[in-house]
Amino acid sequence: MTISGKLIDLHQQRIYNAEIQLEGNTIRAVKEVLSTVDEQYILPGLIDAHIHVESSMLVPTEFARLAVVHGTVATISDPHEIANVLGIPGVDFMIKNGQKSPFKFYFGAPSCVPATKFETAGAEITRHDVEQLMQRADIYYLAEMMNWPGVLQGDKEVLEKIAAAHRFGKPVDGHAPGLRNDDAKKYIDAGISTDHECFTAEEALDKLRYGMKILIREGSAAKNFEALAPLIPEYYQNMMFCSDDKHPDSLLEGHINLLIKRCLQKNFDIFKVLQMACINPVNHYKLDVGLLRAGDKADFIIIDHPEKFNILKTFINGQQVAERGKSLLHSQASETPNHFSASLIEPDELAVSDTGEPIKVIEVLDGELITRRIEVKPLVSNGQIIPDQENDILKLVVVNRYKPAKPAIAFIKNMGFRDGAIVSSVAHDSHNIIAAGTSDEFLARAINLVIQSKGGIAAVNANTSELIPLPVAGLMSNIDGYQMAADYIRIDQLVKQMGSKLKAPFMSLSFMALLVIPSIKLSDLGLFDAEKFRFIE
């Protein structure tokens, strides 16, 4: 088989007419020719350098069906989410499911399960487990080391996990939001090579100077492209692109291809941009992904023109997997492993008595994982603190999904809706049940919908109730990915009709229990100061 067109050669950094000869899953030869009748451009496939596939709410095979349409051929996949629910069997599920697809999933060993000791998770992955995982050929790296305090304090368990990765020659991913100066250097010197949590160019530059590779993240909730893109022209050799967390509706719209388009609109050099999207992940993680050289695996895409960057075809191992917006991959049957033992709740379990003191409120920042801590005078009725819709302060609830337990309750600002509640069993990182609402009745109703289905996302108000079941670990659906995306768009629109102005309200909600991101969050055990790393009275 021969493919012809204009080759965007990332190694020679030039564009020329070429014929590419395929033999099975490999590129046999790349030949420069004087002219070609095919007015198309050929380049290596795109790679997402850090993503939690579970956040798409799709099992790997369905994620692949949507991603290949956008020119993605591989992902560096951290199965941290399902590992918090199911442990190593969850990691094994992701790997085995992904192997049913030609798409190239490169999974890592989760480093922080549970993420902290201040929440209830469904499983634990110890340093001994990490040692065993590192010996496996289907584990490619140690996934994001979120316990940066443990690194800085020399925690034995943490350092032994890092050492295990180094013994087997596998890289260690980082997670150190806001870490600067000497602390950043100490974290990096421990052997941690990447970070996708930089919110400012100054922070990223600090880490780049200490030898770290920086990933520009643009997900459904956290969006750092505009802040970090100015670094690309000078530091592209040590940068990559990633999504981190991407909901099904935004995966339907695009993937790494959208970041490339935005770079080209800024007139960045196409070779620098594509080095970040194609070459750097392959080199850093030692991936078996082809880069359009003789002898490489036949992983490449065809676009109409660099100025438009519309994906015409995607090939993986010589197999065409997408054409002009249509996926050529078929759905695969999926198992539904789970861990869900919560009890139904009553509205009166969510009551909060007034103490006469101001309340500490979590303020959501749209497009960010970080939150602000504010104090306000509460709205009180009959001795109980109630949601204050006029000032957009709603009640936030986290319910332990692994065993019956008393709900944890706090208050949250900027969710935006004035009537109803939303709930999710996707709640980073331990994935307990998290809900925000305007009344205890709405909250209990929404939470019980998810408990009854043993996982899902739901929205309720006075007029309707919508539920999307997530039977795979309470995180993912096992239905057709395109149908799941359509269902998600429908429930997302319902929440926005309820008044939410957030770009991705369910995604933002899911991070309100993420204790390793500043500054204030809620776990199933209580309100938490993510800067001082302790509970708040």
C-alpha positions as CSV (number, residue, x, y, z in Angstrom):
1,M,0.0,0.0,0.0
2,T,1.3,3.5,-0.9
3,I,0.2,6.8,0.5
4,S,1.2,10.0,-1.3
5,G,1.0,13.6,-0.5
6,K,3.1,16.4,1.1
7,L,5.0,15.0,4.0
8,I,5.5,17.1,7.0
9,D,8.9,15.7,8.0
10,L,9.5,16.5,11.6
11,H,13.1,15.1,11.5
12,Q,14.3,17.2,8.6
13,Q,11.9,20.0,9.5
14,R,10.7,20.5,5.9
15,I,7.6,19.7,3.8
16,Y,8.0,17.9,0.5
17,N,6.2,15.7,-1.9
18,A,6.5,12.1,-0.9
19,E,5.3,8.5,-1.3
20,I,5.1,6.4,1.8
21,Q,5.1,2.6,1.3
22,L,3.4,0.5,3.9
23,E,4.0,-3.2,4.6
24,G,1.7,-4.7,7.2
25,N,1.9,-2.5,10.3
26,T,5.2,-0.9,9.3
27,I,6.5,1.8,7.0
28,R,8.8,0.1,4.5
29,A,10.0,3.2,2.8
30,V,9.6,7.0,2.6
31,K,10.5,8.3,-0.9
32,E,10.7,12.0,-1.9
33,V,9.1,12.5,-5.4
34,L,9.0,15.5,-7.7
35,S,5.2,15.8,-7.7
36,T,2.1,14.1,-6.3
37,V,-1.5,14.1,-7.4
38,D,-2.8,13.9,-3.9
39,E,-3.3,17.3,-2.4
40,Q,-3.0,16.3,1.2
41,Y,-0.5,16.5,4.0
42,I,0.9,13.5,5.9
43,L,2.3,13.7,9.5
44,P,2.8,11.6,12.6
45,G,-0.3,10.8,14.8
46,L,-1.0,13.0,17.8
47,I,-0.4,11.9,21.4
48,D,-2.0,13.0,24.6
49,A,0.8,13.1,27.1
50,H,-1.3,12.7,30.3
51,I,-4.9,11.7,30.6
52,H,-7.2,9.8,32.9
53,V,-9.3,7.9,30.4
54,E,-11.9,7.3,33.1
55,S,-12.8,11.1,33.1
56,S,-14.2,10.7,29.6
57,M,-16.8,8.4,31.3
58,L,-16.0,6.0,28.5
59,V,-14.1,2.7,28.8
60,P,-10.9,2.7,26.8
61,T,-12.3,1.1,23.6
62,E,-15.0,3.7,23.4
63,F,-12.6,6.5,24.2
64,A,-10.5,5.3,21.3
65,R,-13.5,5.4,18.9
66,L,-13.9,9.1,19.6
67,A,-10.3,10.1,19.8
68,V,-9.0,8.7,16.5
69,V,-11.4,11.0,14.6
70,H,-9.2,13.9,15.9
71,G,-5.9,12.3,14.8
72,T,-5.0,10.9,18.2
73,V,-3.2,7.6,18.0
74,A,-1.9,7.2,21.6
75,T,-2.3,8.3,25.1
76,I,-0.2,8.3,28.2
77,S,-2.9,7.0,30.5
78,D,-3.0,7.2,34.2
79,P,-5.5,4.7,35.6
80,H,-5.4,6.5,39.0
81,E,-9.2,7.0,39.1
82,I,-10.3,3.4,38.8
83,A,-7.4,2.3,41.0
84,N,-8.9,4.4,43.8
85,V,-12.1,2.4,43.5
86,L,-10.8,-1.1,42.7
87,G,-7.0,-1.1,43.2
88,I,-4.8,-3.2,40.8
89,P,-7.8,-5.1,39.4
90,G,-9.0,-1.8,38.1
91,V,-5.7,-1.1,36.4
92,D,-5.8,-4.6,34.9
93,F,-9.4,-3.9,33.6
94,M,-8.2,-0.7,31.8
95,I,-5.2,-2.5,30.2
96,K,-7.3,-5.5,29.0
97,N,-10.1,-3.3,27.7
98,G,-7.7,-1.1,25.9
99,Q,-6.0,-4.1,24.2
100,K,-9.3,-4.8,22.4
101,S,-8.6,-1.7,20.3
102,P,-5.8,-0.9,17.8
103,F,-5.4,2.5,19.7
104,K,-2.2,2.7,21.7
105,F,-2.9,3.1,25.4
106,Y,0.2,3.4,27.5
107,F,-0.8,2.9,31.1
108,G,1.2,3.8,34.2
109,A,1.3,2.6,37.8
110,P,-0.8,4.9,40.1
111,S,1.5,6.4,42.7
112,C,-1.0,7.8,45.2
113,V,-3.8,5.4,46.0
114,P,-5.4,6.7,48.1
115,A,-4.4,10.2,47.2
116,T,-4.3,11.3,50.9
117,K,-5.1,9.8,54.3
118,F,-7.8,12.4,54.8
119,E,-10.5,10.6,52.7
120,T,-12.0,7.2,52.3
121,A,-11.0,5.3,49.1
122,G,-11.9,1.9,47.8
123,A,-8.4,0.5,47.6
124,E,-4.7,1.0,48.4
125,I,-1.7,0.6,46.2
126,T,1.4,0.2,48.4
127,R,5.1,0.6,47.5
128,H,5.3,-3.2,47.2
129,D,2.4,-3.1,44.7
130,V,4.3,-0.4,42.7
131,E,7.4,-2.6,42.8
132,Q,5.4,-5.4,41.2
133,L,3.8,-3.1,38.6
134,M,7.1,-1.6,37.6
135,Q,8.3,-5.1,36.5
136,R,5.4,-5.5,34.1
137,A,5.9,-4.8,30.3
138,D,2.4,-3.3,30.1
139,I,3.2,-0.6,32.7
140,Y,5.3,2.3,31.2
141,Y,5.8,4.8,34.0
142,L,5.0,5.9,37.6
143,A,1.9,8.1,37.3
144,E,1.7,11.5,38.8
145,M,3.2,11.8,42.3
146,M,0.6,14.0,43.9
147,N,2.0,13.6,47.4
148,W,4.5,16.5,46.9
149,P,4.6,17.1,50.7
150,G,5.7,13.5,51.1
151,V,8.5,14.0,48.6
152,L,9.7,17.2,50.3
153,Q,9.6,15.6,53.7
154,G,11.4,12.5,52.6
155,D,8.5,10.1,53.2
156,K,9.9,6.5,53.0
157,E,6.9,5.1,51.2
158,V,6.8,7.9,48.6
159,L,10.6,7.7,47.9
160,E,10.6,3.9,47.5
161,K,7.8,4.2,44.9
162,I,10.0,6.7,42.9
163,A,13.1,4.5,43.4
164,A,11.2,1.4,42.1
165,A,10.4,3.3,38.8
166,H,14.0,4.3,38.4
167,R,15.3,0.8,39.0
168,F,13.3,-0.4,36.0
169,G,14.2,2.6,33.9
170,K,10.7,4.1,33.8
171,P,9.9,7.9,34.1
172,V,8.1,9.4,37.0
173,D,5.3,11.9,36.4
174,G,4.7,14.9,38.7
175,H,1.9,16.8,40.2
176,A,3.0,19.9,42.1
177,P,0.6,22.8,41.6
178,G,2.1,26.1,42.7
179,L,5.5,24.6,43.8
180,R,8.3,27.2,43.2
181,N,11.9,27.9,43.9
182,D,13.8,25.6,46.3
183,D,10.8,23.4,46.9
184,A,10.3,22.9,43.2
185,K,14.0,22.0,42.8
186,K,13.9,19.5,45.6
187,Y,10.8,17.9,44.2
188,I,12.4,17.6,40.7
189,D,15.7,16.4,42.2
190,A,13.9,13.5,43.7
191,G,13.6,12.1,40.2
192,I,10.3,13.5,39.0
193,S,10.4,14.5,35.3
194,T,7.1,16.1,34.3
195,D,4.3,18.4,35.6
196,H,0.9,19.2,34.1
197,E,-0.3,21.4,37.0
198,C,1.3,24.7,36.2
199,F,-1.2,27.6,36.3
200,T,1.2,30.4,35.3
201,A,4.1,30.8,32.9
202,E,6.3,31.9,35.8
203,E,5.7,28.6,37.6
204,A,6.3,26.6,34.5
205,L,9.5,28.5,33.7
206,D,10.7,27.9,37.2
207,K,10.3,24.2,36.7
208,L,11.7,24.1,33.2
209,R,14.9,25.8,34.4
210,Y,15.3,23.0,37.0
211,G,15.1,20.4,34.2
212,M,11.5,19.4,34.4
213,K,9.3,18.8,31.3
214,I,6.1,20.9,31.3
215,L,2.8,19.7,29.9
216,I,0.3,22.2,28.6
217,R,-3.0,21.0,29.9
218,E,-6.4,21.9,28.3
219,G,-9.1,19.7,29.7
220,S,-12.8,20.1,30.4
221,A,-12.2,21.9,33.7
222,A,-8.6,23.0,33.9
223,K,-7.5,25.1,31.0
224,N,-3.9,26.4,31.0
225,F,-3.1,26.8,27.3
226,E,-3.3,30.6,27.2
227,A,-1.2,31.0,30.3
228,L,1.6,28.6,29.1
229,A,1.5,28.9,25.3
230,P,3.9,31.9,25.2
231,L,6.7,29.5,26.4
232,I,6.4,27.3,23.3
233,P,8.7,29.1,20.9
234,E,11.7,28.9,23.3
235,Y,11.0,25.7,25.4
236,Y,9.1,23.4,22.9
237,Q,11.9,20.8,23.2
238,N,10.8,20.2,26.8
239,M,7.1,20.6,26.5
240,M,4.1,18.4,25.6
241,F,0.3,18.7,25.3
242,C,-2.2,16.9,27.5
243,S,-5.9,16.9,28.5
244,D,-5.7,15.4,32.0
245,D,-9.5,15.1,32.3
246,K,-11.8,15.4,29.3
247,H,-15.6,14.8,29.4
248,P,-17.3,13.0,26.5
249,D,-18.9,16.2,25.1
250,S,-15.5,18.0,24.7
251,L,-13.9,14.8,23.4
252,L,-16.6,14.8,20.7
253,E,-15.5,18.3,19.7
254,G,-11.8,17.6,19.5
255,H,-8.6,16.6,21.3
256,I,-4.9,17.5,20.9
257,N,-5.7,18.7,17.3
258,L,-7.5,21.7,18.8
259,L,-4.4,22.8,20.7
260,I,-2.4,22.5,17.5
261,K,-4.9,24.7,15.6
262,R,-4.7,27.3,18.3
263,C,-0.9,27.3,18.2
264,L,-0.9,27.7,14.4
265,Q,-3.4,30.6,14.8
266,K,-0.7,32.2,17.0
267,N,1.8,31.7,14.1
268,F,3.9,29.4,16.1
269,D,6.4,27.3,14.0
270,I,4.6,24.1,12.9
271,F,7.6,21.9,13.5
272,K,8.0,23.1,17.1
273,V,4.3,22.5,17.8
274,L,4.3,19.0,16.2
275,Q,7.5,18.1,18.1
276,M,5.5,18.7,21.3
277,A,2.5,16.7,20.0
278,C,4.3,13.8,18.4
279,I,8.1,13.4,19.1
280,N,8.5,14.5,22.7
281,P,6.0,12.0,24.2
282,V,7.6,9.1,22.2
283,N,11.1,10.0,23.3
284,H,10.2,10.7,27.0
285,Y,8.1,7.6,27.6
286,K,9.9,5.3,25.0
287,L,6.7,4.6,23.1
288,D,6.3,2.2,20.2
289,V,4.6,4.8,18.2
290,G,5.8,5.6,14.6
291,L,7.1,8.9,13.6
292,L,7.0,8.4,9.8
293,R,10.5,6.9,9.2
294,A,11.3,3.7,7.4
295,G,11.0,0.9,9.9
296,D,8.6,2.8,12.1
297,K,5.1,1.5,12.9
298,A,2.6,3.0,10.5
299,D,1.0,5.5,12.8
300,F,0.1,8.7,11.0
301,I,-2.6,11.1,10.0
302,I,-3.6,12.9,6.9
303,I,-4.8,16.5,7.0
304,D,-6.2,18.9,4.3
305,H,-3.7,21.8,5.0
306,P,-1.7,23.0,7.9
307,E,-3.6,26.3,8.0
308,K,-6.9,24.5,8.5
309,F,-5.6,21.3,10.2
310,N,-8.7,19.3,9.5
311,I,-8.1,15.6,10.0
312,L,-9.0,13.5,6.9
313,K,-7.7,10.1,7.9
314,T,-6.0,8.4,10.8
315,F,-3.9,5.2,10.6
316,I,-2.6,3.1,13.5
317,N,-0.2,0.2,12.8
318,G,-1.2,0.5,9.1
319,Q,-4.9,0.2,9.8
320,Q,-7.2,3.1,8.8
321,V,-9.2,3.9,11.9
322,A,-11.0,7.1,11.0
323,E,-12.0,9.0,7.9
324,R,-13.4,12.6,7.6
325,G,-15.0,12.7,11.0
326,K,-16.2,9.1,11.1
327,S,-14.7,6.5,13.4
328,L,-14.0,3.2,11.7
329,L,-13.5,1.4,15.1
330,H,-16.4,-0.8,16.4
331,S,-17.8,-1.0,19.9
332,Q,-16.6,-3.8,22.1
333,A,-18.5,-5.5,24.9
334,S,-17.3,-4.4,28.3
335,E,-17.4,-5.9,31.8
336,T,-18.7,-3.7,34.6
337,P,-16.5,-4.2,37.7
338,N,-17.7,-1.9,40.6
339,H,-17.3,-1.2,44.3
340,F,-20.5,0.5,45.7
341,S,-22.0,0.0,49.1
342,A,-23.6,3.3,50.1
343,S,-27.0,3.5,51.9
344,L,-29.9,5.7,50.9
345,I,-30.1,9.0,52.8
346,E,-32.9,11.1,54.2
347,P,-33.1,14.9,53.8
348,D,-32.8,15.5,57.6
349,E,-29.3,13.9,57.5
350,L,-28.1,17.0,55.6
351,A,-29.2,19.6,58.1
352,V,-26.6,22.0,59.5
353,S,-27.2,23.8,62.8
354,D,-26.3,27.5,63.0
355,T,-23.5,28.4,65.5
356,G,-23.8,32.1,65.1
357,E,-20.4,32.2,63.4
358,P,-19.4,33.0,59.8
359,I,-19.2,29.9,57.5
360,K,-16.2,28.9,55.4
361,V,-17.2,28.6,51.8
362,I,-15.5,26.9,48.8
363,E,-15.5,29.4,45.9
364,V,-15.3,27.6,42.5
365,L,-13.1,29.2,39.8
366,D,-14.3,28.4,36.3
367,G,-11.6,26.7,34.2
368,E,-9.5,26.0,37.2
369,L,-9.0,23.2,39.7
370,I,-7.9,25.5,42.5
371,T,-10.5,27.1,44.7
372,R,-10.7,30.2,46.9
373,R,-11.6,30.1,50.6
374,I,-14.1,32.8,51.6
375,E,-16.1,33.5,54.8
376,V,-19.7,34.7,54.8
377,K,-22.5,35.3,57.1
378,P,-24.9,32.3,56.6
379,L,-28.5,32.4,55.7
380,V,-30.4,30.8,58.7
381,S,-34.0,29.5,58.9
382,N,-35.4,27.9,62.1
383,G,-31.9,27.5,63.5
384,Q,-30.5,25.8,60.4
385,I,-28.0,27.1,57.9
386,I,-29.7,26.9,54.5
387,P,-28.5,27.5,50.9
388,D,-28.5,31.2,49.9
389,Q,-29.5,31.2,46.2
390,E,-29.5,35.0,46.1
391,N,-25.8,35.1,46.8
392,D,-25.2,31.8,44.9
393,I,-24.1,29.8,48.0
394,L,-25.3,26.3,47.8
395,K,-24.9,23.2,50.0
396,L,-22.1,20.8,49.1
397,V,-22.3,17.2,50.3
398,V,-19.9,14.2,50.1
399,V,-21.2,10.7,50.9
400,N,-19.0,7.7,51.4
401,R,-19.8,5.3,48.6
402,Y,-17.8,2.4,50.0
403,K,-19.7,1.9,53.3
404,P,-22.7,3.5,55.2
405,A,-21.4,6.7,56.9
406,K,-22.6,10.2,57.9
407,P,-22.5,12.7,55.1
408,A,-19.9,15.5,55.1
409,I,-21.4,18.9,54.5
410,A,-20.1,22.3,53.5
411,F,-21.1,25.3,51.3
412,I,-20.0,26.2,47.8
413,K,-20.2,29.4,45.7
414,N,-20.4,29.9,41.9
415,M,-22.3,26.7,41.0
416,G,-24.9,29.1,39.8
417,F,-28.2,27.1,39.7
418,R,-31.2,28.5,41.6
419,D,-33.4,25.4,41.8
420,G,-32.4,21.8,42.1
421,A,-29.3,19.7,42.7
422,I,-26.6,17.8,40.8
423,V,-24.6,14.8,41.9
424,S,-21.8,12.6,40.7
425,S,-20.0,9.4,41.7
426,V,-17.0,10.8,39.9
427,A,-15.3,12.8,42.6
428,H,-11.5,13.0,42.5
429,D,-9.7,11.2,43.8
430,S,-11.5,8.7,46.0
431,H,-14.7,8.9,44.0
432,N,-17.2,9.1,46.8
433,I,-20.5,10.7,45.9
434,I,-20.5,14.5,45.6
435,A,-23.5,16.8,45.2
436,A,-24.4,20.4,45.3
437,G,-27.9,21.7,45.7
438,T,-30.4,24.4,46.7
439,S,-32.3,22.2,49.3
440,D,-31.9,19.1,51.4
441,E,-34.8,17.5,49.6
442,F,-33.3,18.0,46.1
443,L,-29.9,16.8,47.4
444,A,-31.3,13.7,48.9
445,R,-33.3,12.9,45.8
446,A,-30.3,13.3,43.5
447,I,-27.9,11.4,45.7
448,N,-30.3,8.5,46.1
449,L,-30.7,8.2,42.3
450,V,-26.9,7.6,42.0
451,I,-26.8,5.2,45.0
452,Q,-29.7,3.2,43.5
453,S,-27.9,2.9,40.2
454,K,-24.5,2.2,41.9
455,G,-22.8,5.1,40.2
456,G,-23.7,7.8,37.8
457,I,-24.3,11.5,37.3
458,A,-27.7,13.1,37.9
459,A,-29.5,16.4,37.9
460,V,-32.9,17.0,39.5
461,N,-35.2,20.0,39.9
462,A,-38.9,20.6,40.6
463,N,-39.8,19.5,37.1
464,T,-37.5,16.7,36.1
465,S,-34.9,14.1,37.1
466,E,-32.1,13.0,34.7
467,L,-29.6,10.2,35.4
468,I,-26.7,8.7,33.4
469,P,-25.7,5.4,35.0
470,L,-21.9,4.7,35.2
471,P,-21.8,1.0,36.0
472,V,-18.0,0.6,35.4
473,A,-16.6,1.4,38.8
474,G,-19.1,4.2,39.2
475,L,-16.9,6.1,36.7
476,M,-17.6,4.9,33.2
477,S,-20.4,3.9,31.0
478,N,-20.4,0.7,29.0
479,I,-22.6,2.0,26.2
480,D,-21.7,3.4,22.8
481,G,-19.4,6.4,23.2
482,Y,-21.3,8.6,20.8
483,Q,-24.6,7.8,22.6
484,M,-22.9,8.6,25.9
485,A,-21.6,11.9,24.6
486,A,-25.1,12.8,23.4
487,D,-26.6,11.8,26.9
488,Y,-23.9,13.9,28.6
489,I,-24.6,16.9,26.4
490,R,-28.3,16.7,27.3
491,I,-27.8,16.6,31.1
492,D,-25.1,19.3,30.9
493,Q,-27.6,21.5,29.1
494,L,-30.2,20.8,31.8
495,V,-27.8,22.0,34.5
496,K,-27.1,25.2,32.5
497,Q,-30.8,25.7,32.1
498,M,-31.0,25.5,35.9
499,G,-28.7,28.5,36.0
500,S,-25.1,27.2,36.1
501,K,-22.6,29.5,34.2
502,L,-19.7,27.0,34.5
503,K,-18.3,25.7,31.3
504,A,-18.3,22.1,32.7
505,P,-20.4,22.0,35.9
506,F,-20.1,18.2,36.5
507,M,-16.4,18.3,35.9
508,S,-16.0,21.3,38.3
509,L,-18.1,19.5,40.9
510,S,-16.0,16.4,40.6
511,F,-12.9,18.3,41.7
512,M,-14.4,19.8,44.8
513,A,-13.2,16.7,46.7
514,L,-9.7,16.8,45.3
515,L,-7.6,17.5,48.5
516,V,-4.3,17.8,46.7
517,I,-5.3,21.0,44.9
518,P,-5.5,24.2,46.9
519,S,-7.0,25.9,48.6
520,I,-10.1,24.4,50.2
521,K,-12.0,21.2,49.4
522,L,-14.5,18.7,51.0
523,S,-13.8,15.0,51.6
524,D,-16.1,12.4,53.0
525,L,-14.4,13.1,56.3
526,G,-14.8,16.8,56.4
527,L,-13.8,20.3,55.2
528,F,-10.1,20.4,54.3
529,D,-7.4,23.0,54.0
530,A,-5.4,21.9,51.0
531,E,-2.6,24.4,51.7
532,K,-1.9,23.5,55.3
533,F,-2.9,19.9,54.6
534,R,-5.3,19.5,57.6
535,F,-9.0,19.5,58.3
536,I,-10.8,22.8,59.0
537,E,-12.8,23.1,62.2
